[in-house]
Amino acid sequence: TPSRMTVPSTGFYLVGASLVYDTSSGSKELYFRVNGAGKLYSASIVSTAASETGISSSVILQLTAGDYVEAIAFQTTGVALDILAGGGGFETSTLWIQRLGS
C-alpha cells in the first residue's frame, strides 16, 4: 500500500511527514497513526490567505516488527483539496521513517 510504511524490526523510529495543500484558506492538519488506529501526534495550521499551505511534523515512536505507520491529512475548508505531489520549491509531499535503535 503506497500510503503507509511497515517497519521490519522492533525498535524506536523517527517518523516524519510533510505535505502541501493546494490553494484554499481554512484549517489543515497532519497526524500519524499506527496499524490504522488512533491519532498519535498532530500538527495543525490555519491559513487565512487563499494560497498553498505547507505543513510538516515528526515524532519518535516505539514500534514492533510488522507495525505500519500512516500520515493522515485532514482539512476543514468545506471543499475537496488536492495534496501537491511535486514541483518546485516546497511542493513535495512525503512520508519518511528512520530506525533509531532498540
Sequence and secondary structure as in RCSB ss.txt:
>XXXX:A:sequence
TPSRMTVPSTGFYLVGASLVYDTSSGSKELYFRVNGAGKLYSASIVSTAASETGISSSVILQLTAGDYVEAIAFQ
TTGVALDILAGGGGFETSTLWIQRLGS
>XXXX:A:secstr
 TTEEE SSSEEEEEEEEEEE S  EEEEEEEEETTEEEEEEEEEEE SSS EEEEEEEEEEE TT EEEEEEEE
 SSS   B    STT   EEEEEEEE 
